[in-house]
Amino acid sequence: MDTYLALVRAQPLAMAMLQFAVLGTLGDLLGAWLAARRVHWPLGGGLWWRKMVKWALLAVPIKVAFVGYAGFVQALAAHGWLPAGEPLLLALATSVAINLQFGPLLVLGHRWLNNRISGTRGWQHIDRSLWSLAWFWVPAHAVTFALPPDWRIGLAALWSVVLGLILGMYSPVRQRPAAAA
């Protein structure tokens, strides 16, 4: 763990990109398996590589937002607008702030990137993605922001695997394309 933490401190953006590239893509893969109710390789034609790049790109604004919103909430506490010295309340406040202000932009950017790399134009179920900010990301990031800063991005990337599993489990079974005769 010491090596991991040293890398996170020395290269915060690169490590955020690496963690999200691996874990975000894993969440996409596991979610696709659960949605299809079978183990298969849904990321053919280099799609897996493009998904990794998408996740790496998303990691940069996520990391910047994590630092910025933590500072924002600390500044509010320092000015007496939030109770200082209440770490769990500040973690929840940070989670609410980041997910209600930055979250919708990230959801839309994430979908736009997904559409670009898959060659589609679909915005169906974007409402579900936006609602995940409230039912999943606010509580998940409340836990995340209760941790020391060096652990936060790693846990956030791990949460993307968890969300992929949840969404895959509750997704209607996707039909396989019919084989060409």
C-alpha positions as CSV (number, residue, x, y, z in Angstrom):
1,M,0.0,0.0,0.0
2,D,2.9,2.3,0.6
3,T,4.0,2.0,-3.0
4,Y,0.4,2.7,-4.2
5,L,0.1,5.8,-1.9
6,A,3.5,7.1,-3.0
7,L,2.5,6.8,-6.7
8,V,-0.9,8.5,-6.0
9,R,1.0,11.4,-4.3
10,A,3.7,11.7,-7.0
11,Q,1.5,11.3,-10.0
12,P,-2.1,12.2,-9.0
13,L,-3.5,12.7,-12.5
14,A,-1.7,9.8,-14.1
15,M,-2.8,7.4,-11.3
16,A,-6.4,8.7,-11.5
17,M,-6.3,8.0,-15.2
18,L,-4.9,4.5,-14.8
19,Q,-7.3,3.6,-12.0
20,F,-10.4,4.8,-13.9
21,A,-9.2,3.3,-17.2
22,V,-8.9,-0.2,-15.6
23,L,-11.8,-0.1,-13.1
24,G,-14.2,1.9,-15.2
25,T,-13.8,-0.4,-18.2
26,L,-14.1,-3.4,-15.9
27,G,-17.4,-2.0,-14.6
28,D,-18.6,-1.6,-18.2
29,L,-17.6,-5.2,-19.0
30,L,-19.2,-6.8,-15.9
31,G,-22.3,-4.7,-16.4
32,A,-22.6,-6.0,-20.0
33,W,-22.2,-9.6,-18.9
34,L,-24.9,-9.2,-16.3
35,A,-27.2,-7.4,-18.7
36,A,-26.7,-10.2,-21.3
37,R,-26.9,-12.9,-18.6
38,R,-23.8,-14.5,-20.2
39,V,-20.0,-14.1,-20.2
40,H,-18.9,-12.9,-23.5
41,W,-16.6,-10.2,-25.0
42,P,-18.9,-7.3,-25.7
43,L,-16.1,-4.8,-26.4
44,G,-14.8,-6.1,-29.7
45,G,-13.3,-4.2,-32.6
46,G,-11.1,-2.2,-30.3
47,L,-14.1,-0.9,-28.3
48,W,-12.4,-2.0,-25.0
49,W,-9.4,0.3,-25.8
50,R,-11.6,3.2,-26.6
51,K,-13.5,2.7,-23.4
52,M,-10.3,2.7,-21.5
53,V,-9.3,6.0,-23.1
54,K,-12.8,7.4,-22.3
55,W,-12.4,6.5,-18.7
56,A,-8.9,7.9,-18.5
57,L,-10.1,11.2,-20.0
58,L,-13.0,11.3,-17.5
59,A,-10.6,10.8,-14.7
60,V,-9.0,14.2,-15.1
61,P,-12.0,16.3,-14.5
62,I,-13.1,13.9,-11.7
63,K,-9.8,14.3,-9.9
64,V,-9.9,18.1,-10.4
65,A,-13.4,18.2,-9.1
66,F,-12.5,16.0,-6.1
67,V,-9.8,18.5,-5.0
68,G,-11.9,21.6,-5.9
69,Y,-15.1,20.5,-4.2
70,A,-13.3,19.3,-1.0
71,G,-11.6,22.8,-0.9
72,F,-15.0,24.5,-1.6
73,V,-16.7,22.7,1.4
74,Q,-13.7,23.4,3.6
75,A,-13.9,27.1,2.7
76,L,-17.6,27.1,3.6
77,A,-16.8,25.5,7.0
78,A,-14.0,28.0,7.6
79,H,-16.5,30.9,6.9
80,G,-19.0,29.4,9.4
81,W,-21.5,28.3,6.7
82,L,-21.0,24.7,7.6
83,P,-20.1,23.2,11.0
84,A,-16.3,22.9,11.2
85,G,-14.9,19.9,12.9
86,E,-17.7,17.5,11.8
87,P,-15.8,15.3,9.3
88,L,-18.8,13.0,8.4
89,L,-21.1,16.0,7.8
90,L,-18.4,17.7,5.7
91,A,-17.9,14.4,3.7
92,L,-21.7,14.4,3.0
93,A,-21.7,18.1,2.1
94,T,-18.8,17.5,-0.3
95,S,-20.6,14.6,-1.9
96,V,-23.9,16.5,-2.3
97,A,-22.0,19.5,-3.7
98,I,-20.0,17.6,-6.3
99,N,-22.9,15.3,-7.4
100,L,-25.5,18.1,-7.7
101,Q,-23.2,20.6,-9.4
102,F,-20.5,18.7,-11.3
103,G,-22.3,15.4,-11.5
104,P,-24.9,16.2,-14.3
105,L,-22.1,17.6,-16.5
106,L,-20.1,14.4,-15.9
107,V,-23.1,12.2,-16.7
108,L,-23.7,14.1,-20.0
109,G,-20.1,14.1,-20.9
110,H,-19.8,10.4,-20.1
111,R,-22.8,9.6,-22.4
112,W,-21.5,11.9,-25.2
113,L,-18.2,10.0,-25.1
114,N,-20.0,6.6,-25.0
115,N,-22.0,7.7,-28.1
116,R,-18.8,8.9,-29.9
117,I,-16.9,5.7,-29.3
118,S,-19.8,3.4,-30.2
119,G,-21.0,5.4,-33.2
120,T,-24.4,5.9,-31.7
121,R,-26.5,9.0,-30.9
122,G,-28.7,7.6,-28.1
123,W,-29.6,9.5,-25.1
124,Q,-32.2,7.0,-23.9
125,H,-32.3,6.4,-20.2
126,I,-30.2,9.5,-19.5
127,D,-32.7,10.2,-16.7
128,R,-31.6,6.9,-15.0
129,S,-28.0,8.0,-15.2
130,L,-28.9,11.4,-13.7
131,W,-30.9,9.8,-10.9
132,S,-27.9,7.6,-10.1
133,L,-26.3,10.7,-8.8
134,A,-28.9,10.8,-6.0
135,W,-29.4,7.2,-5.1
136,F,-25.9,5.9,-5.7
137,W,-23.2,8.6,-6.0
138,V,-24.2,10.8,-3.1
139,P,-24.0,8.0,-0.5
140,A,-21.0,6.4,-2.2
141,H,-19.1,9.6,-2.3
142,A,-20.0,10.5,1.3
143,V,-18.0,7.4,2.2
144,T,-15.3,8.4,-0.3
145,F,-14.9,11.9,1.1
146,A,-14.7,10.5,4.6
147,L,-11.4,8.9,3.6
148,P,-8.0,10.7,3.4
149,P,-7.5,12.4,0.1
150,D,-5.0,9.9,-1.3
151,W,-7.6,7.1,-1.1
152,R,-10.5,8.9,-2.7
153,I,-9.9,8.5,-6.4
154,G,-9.1,4.8,-6.1
155,L,-12.4,4.2,-4.2
156,A,-14.3,6.4,-6.7
157,A,-13.0,4.2,-9.5
158,L,-13.9,1.1,-7.6
159,W,-17.5,2.5,-7.1
160,S,-17.8,2.6,-10.9
161,V,-17.3,-1.2,-10.9
162,V,-20.0,-1.5,-8.2
163,L,-22.4,0.7,-10.2
164,G,-21.7,-1.3,-13.4
165,L,-22.7,-4.5,-11.5
166,I,-25.8,-2.9,-10.1
167,L,-27.0,-1.6,-13.4
168,G,-26.1,-4.8,-15.1
169,M,-28.2,-6.9,-12.6
170,Y,-31.2,-4.7,-13.1
171,S,-31.0,-4.3,-16.8
172,P,-33.5,-6.1,-19.0
173,V,-31.9,-9.1,-20.7
174,R,-30.4,-7.9,-24.0
175,Q,-31.1,-10.2,-26.9
176,R,-28.2,-11.4,-29.0
177,P,-28.2,-10.3,-32.6
178,A,-29.7,-13.0,-34.9
179,A,-27.0,-15.0,-36.8
180,A,-26.8,-14.3,-40.5
181,A,-28.3,-17.2,-42.5
